[in-house]
Each structure stands twice: as C-alpha cells, then as structure tokens.
C-alpha cells in the first residue's frame, strides 16, 4: 500500500531546474532511503512534500492527498525532523517536546519519559543552552513520541554522537515493525544501508538509481582476497576482473558481481588456500555515480 507517491515532480526557481521529473513511492511499513550530496535536490523534494513549496509540474501525494492542497490534513499524521533544528530559546526541551506531542494529539507520558532517558536528554534546560546534538534529540524525541503514520527525516542524526545514532536506528526499526513508514534523507551511507528497504540516489535534481540494495548491487564490484598454493596466471585476461594487486601467492582484486562464479572457478585451478570476499556497499555504488562528476559528499 502506497503512503507517499511522487509522480514526475518538477520544481523550477526561475530558469534553474532544482528537480527534474522525479518519481518516488514509499509503501506502508517501509524505510525508504533518499541520498545524494548537498545541493542535489533532497531538501527541495522534502519541502514540496511538506507543502512548503509548490511543484512546478507533476504531483506529490501523501495518504492519497495532495501535498500542497491538503497540507493541513496531512500534517496531522506525519512527523518531520530537519537536519538543523531551531527551537524556542526561552522554552525548556521538555516544554517543546510536550508542545509538539500535543499538537499531534498524543499524550503517552511513559513513551515520552522512555525516549528522554534513551536519548540521554536533560529536558529541564532552556533550549538556548542546547548544543546542536541536543536540539536534534528534542526533535527526534518529539517525533517518536507522537503517533505518526509517516516520518520524514532529513539528515536527522546531524550532530549526534555514534551512541545516539544507534538509539535513533533502534527507534526507526521499531517504527517500521509497527507498520509506520519512513522517508530517510541522509548522507551517512552506512546508516541508510543498515535501515533502508529501498533507496533512490538523486544527482543534480534527477533520480539516477532506485531499488533495493540487492537489485542495485549487480552494478557494483565485489572485493576478493585469495591465497593459492600456485601463482595465479593470466588473471588480468579473465572477464570482469579489475584492480589486481599481487604479493607472493596472495592476490586481491575486484570482480563484476555477475562474473564472480566464473572468476572463482578460474582461480580454483591454482589450489585455493584461503578466500575472502566482501560484498559491494552502498558507498561503492554511490561513488560510482559521483566519481569525477564534481559531486562530493
């Protein structure tokens, strides 16, 4: 069941095209990764979904409702966490959390207390005294304490330490298991790889790759380290082998994933003693699209 759907969405600012006919669909109970470098169009897409910007062409719907025309209705069932949280400086963290939770009609005190404890936040301090990481914690606690159906998270762990990132990941998985949907925009590729069912990569306002990680991995290479009793001959002539590095009877190289079984069969004739392989990562795939294209992370 589709919770969020973007159809041929285009957004122009004057002559500049920020988004060019992008398509995304997030289903119920799914964590969807939305990745790309700064300036690629992630935040513009999210602003259209939140009803802050109006699409130039195409359509964005959430819960079957139009993101622009029905924004007020939609916001009753979504929780949004930006990458740079601004809070009311005179309120305490606890007061801000209570305000957001009440706005969404939730009032589960036990849940609120559990989240404050897990995220290690002092809710009695004024927001003006909080570090960036603590401001993120306030927004995350408010989001996960509410009974939202869809979480839109735009660089949500910005400023958090690794321990708090792990707590965040636990709550994302808990939300997913409860049948909630999550759109996660992030540049922390390991986080996306750990959490997301499907991923879209955006570059210069266009979606250049979409699918599950397994579907996309056939486009990348597996790293192989092998030790043999006899020196491996003519490996460079074998189809799908790249970046060979040899030392004595050990050799490391990369293999196009679709050629892996043929390459291992070839290497086996030299009497394998030890073999290690590492599957391609999301980072491998991401850098493949951005290398030499001026698109730094």
C-alpha positions in Angstrom: 0.0 0.0 0.0 1.4 3.4 -1.1 1.7 6.0 1.6 3.8 8.6 -0.3 4.0 9.0 -4.0 5.8 11.5 -6.2 4.9 11.4 -9.9 7.1 13.3 -12.5 7.8 16.1 -10.0 9.5 19.1 -11.4 10.4 22.2 -9.4 11.9 25.3 -11.0 13.2 28.5 -9.5 13.2 30.9 -12.4 15.3 29.3 -15.1 17.0 26.9 -12.7 15.5 23.4 -12.5 16.0 22.1 -9.0 14.0 18.9 -9.6 13.5 17.3 -13.0 10.6 14.8 -13.3 11.5 12.7 -10.2 9.5 9.6 -9.1 9.4 8.0 -5.6 7.0 5.7 -3.9 7.1 4.8 -0.2 4.9 1.9 0.9 3.4 1.1 4.3 5.9 -0.3 6.8 8.9 0.6 4.6 12.1 2.6 5.3 13.0 4.4 2.1 16.4 6.0 1.7 16.9 9.2 -0.3 20.5 10.0 -0.8 22.7 12.5 -2.7 25.2 15.2 -2.0 24.3 18.7 -0.8 22.5 20.6 -3.5 21.3 17.5 -5.3 17.6 18.3 -4.5 16.8 16.2 -1.4 15.6 19.1 0.8 13.7 20.7 -2.1 11.8 17.4 -2.5 11.0 17.3 1.2 9.8 20.9 1.2 7.4 20.0 -1.6 6.2 17.0 0.4 5.6 19.2 3.4 3.6 21.7 1.4 6.2 24.5 1.9 6.9 24.7 -1.8 4.5 24.2 -4.7 5.6 21.9 -7.5 6.0 23.5 -10.9 4.9 20.3 -12.6 3.9 16.8 -11.6 2.3 15.6 -8.4 3.2 14.7 -4.8 0.6 12.8 -2.6 0.7 11.6 1.0 -2.0 9.2 2.3 -3.6 9.8 -1.2 -4.0 13.5 -0.5 -2.3 16.3 -2.4 0.8 17.6 -0.6 0.1 21.2 -1.5 -3.7 21.5 -1.3 -4.2 19.1 1.7 -1.1 20.0 3.7 -3.0 20.8 7.0 -4.8 17.3 6.9 -1.5 15.5 6.0 0.5 17.2 8.8 -1.8 15.6 11.4 -0.3 12.2 10.7 3.3 13.0 9.8 6.4 13.7 11.9 9.2 15.8 10.4 12.8 16.1 11.7 15.1 18.5 9.8 18.9 18.4 9.9 19.2 21.8 11.6 16.6 22.2 14.3 15.6 25.7 15.5 13.8 25.8 18.9 12.2 28.5 21.0 15.1 29.7 23.1 13.1 30.6 26.2 11.3 27.2 26.5 12.8 24.1 28.0 13.4 21.0 26.0 10.6 19.2 27.9 8.2 22.1 27.1 9.0 21.9 23.4 8.5 18.1 23.3 5.2 18.5 25.1 4.0 21.2 22.7 4.8 19.1 19.6 3.3 15.9 21.1 0.1 17.7 22.0 -0.2 19.2 18.5 -0.3 15.7 17.1 -2.9 14.6 19.7 -0.7 12.2 21.5 -0.4 12.0 25.3 1.7 9.0 26.2 3.8 10.1 29.2 5.6 6.8 29.6 6.7 6.9 26.0 8.0 10.4 26.4 10.0 9.5 29.5 11.4 6.4 27.9 12.6 8.4 24.9 14.1 11.2 27.0 16.1 8.5 29.0 17.2 6.6 25.9 18.4 9.8 24.2 20.1 11.0 27.4 18.5 14.4 27.3 18.1 16.8 30.2 14.6 18.2 29.5 14.8 20.9 32.2 17.3 23.0 30.4 16.4 26.0 28.2 16.7 25.4 24.5 19.1 28.3 24.1 21.7 26.3 26.2 21.5 23.2 24.0 24.2 22.0 21.6 23.2 21.1 18.0 23.1 17.4 19.0 20.7 18.1 21.9 18.5 20.2 19.6 18.3 17.2 17.3 17.4 15.0 20.3 14.5 17.2 21.2 13.1 16.9 17.6 13.7 13.2 17.5 12.0 12.6 20.9 9.0 14.7 19.8 8.7 12.8 16.5 9.0 9.3 18.0 6.7 10.2 20.9 3.9 11.1 18.5 1.6 8.6 16.9 2.6 9.5 13.3 1.9 7.3 10.3 4.8 8.7 8.2 8.2 10.0 9.4 10.0 12.4 7.1 13.6 12.6 8.4 16.0 15.0 6.6 19.6 14.4 7.9 18.1 13.5 11.3 21.3 12.4 13.1 23.3 15.5 12.2 25.3 16.4 15.3 24.6 13.2 17.2 27.4 11.0 18.6 27.7 7.3 17.4 25.9 6.0 20.6 22.9 8.3 19.9 22.9 7.3 16.2 22.4 3.7 17.4 19.5 4.7 19.6 18.0 6.5 16.6 18.3 3.5 14.4 16.6 1.3 17.0 13.6 3.6 17.1 13.4 3.7 13.3 13.3 -0.1 13.2 10.7 -0.1 16.0 8.5 2.3 13.9 8.9 0.1 10.9 7.9 -3.0 12.8 4.7 -1.1 13.9 3.7 -0.6 10.3 4.9 3.0 10.1 6.6 4.4 7.0 9.9 6.4 7.0 11.5 8.6 4.3 15.1 9.0 5.4 17.3 11.5 3.7 20.9 11.1 4.7 24.5 11.3 3.6 25.6 8.7 6.2 25.6 5.8 3.8 26.2 3.1 6.5 23.0 4.3 8.2 21.0 4.1 5.0 22.4 0.7 4.2 21.6 -0.6 7.7 18.0 0.8 7.8 16.5 1.1 4.4 14.5 -1.4 2.4 14.8 0.6 -0.8 17.0 3.5 -1.9 16.9 6.3 -4.5 20.0 8.2 -5.5 19.5 11.8 -6.6 22.0 13.8 -8.6 21.5 17.4 -9.9 17.8 17.1 -9.4 17.3 13.8 -11.2 16.9 10.3 -9.7 19.7 8.2 -11.3 19.2 4.9 -9.5 16.4 3.3 -7.5 15.7 -0.1 -6.0 16.6 -2.4 -3.2 20.3 -2.7 -2.3 20.3 -6.2 -3.7 18.9 -5.0 -7.0 21.5 -2.3 -7.3 24.5 -4.4 -6.2 24.7 -6.1 -9.5 26.0 -2.8 -10.8 29.0 -2.8 -8.5 32.0 -4.9 -7.8 32.8 -7.5 -5.1 36.3 -7.3 -3.5 38.1 -10.6 -3.4 41.3 -11.6 -1.5 42.7 -15.0 -2.3 45.7 -17.1 -1.3 46.7 -20.0 -3.5 49.4 -22.8 -3.5 50.4 -22.0 -7.1 50.8 -18.5 -8.6 47.6 -17.4 -10.5 48.4 -16.9 -14.1 46.8 -14.5 -16.6 44.2 -13.3 -14.2 44.1 -9.9 -16.0 42.7 -11.6 -19.1 39.7 -13.1 -17.2 36.4 -11.2 -17.9 35.2 -9.0 -15.1 38.4 -8.7 -13.1 39.8 -5.3 -12.1 42.4 -3.6 -9.9 44.7 -6.6 -9.4 47.3 -6.4 -6.6 49.7 -9.3 -6.1 52.1 -10.2 -3.3 53.8 -13.7 -3.3 51.0 -16.2 -3.5 48.3 -13.8 -2.3 46.3 -11.6 -4.6 43.5 -9.1 -4.2 41.2 -7.8 -6.9 37.7 -6.6 -7.7 35.1 -8.6 -9.7 32.0 -7.5 -11.5 29.4 -9.3 -9.4 27.8 -11.1 -12.3 31.2 -12.7 -13.3 32.0 -13.8 -9.7 31.3 -17.5 -10.1 33.3 -17.7 -13.3 36.3 -15.9 -11.8 36.3 -18.2 -8.6 36.1 -21.2 -10.9 39.2 -20.0 -12.8 41.1 -19.2 -9.6 40.3 -22.6 -8.1 42.6 -24.4 -10.5 45.6 -22.8 -8.7 44.6 -24.5 -5.5 42.9 -22.0 -3.2 44.2 -22.0 0.4 42.2 -19.0 1.7 39.5 -16.9 0.1 37.7 -13.8 1.4 35.1 -11.7 -0.3 33.3 -8.5 0.7 30.0 -7.6 -1.0 29.7 -4.2 -2.6 28.5 -1.4 -0.3 26.1 1.4 -0.9 29.1 3.7 -0.8 30.7 1.8 -3.7 27.5 2.4 -5.7 27.2 6.0 -4.7 30.8 6.9 -5.5 30.5 5.1 -8.9 27.8 7.6 -9.8 29.7 10.7 -8.4 33.3 10.0 -9.1 34.8 12.6 -11.4 31.5 14.4 -11.6 32.1 17.1 -9.1 29.6 15.7 -6.7 31.4 15.5 -3.4 29.6 14.3 -0.3 
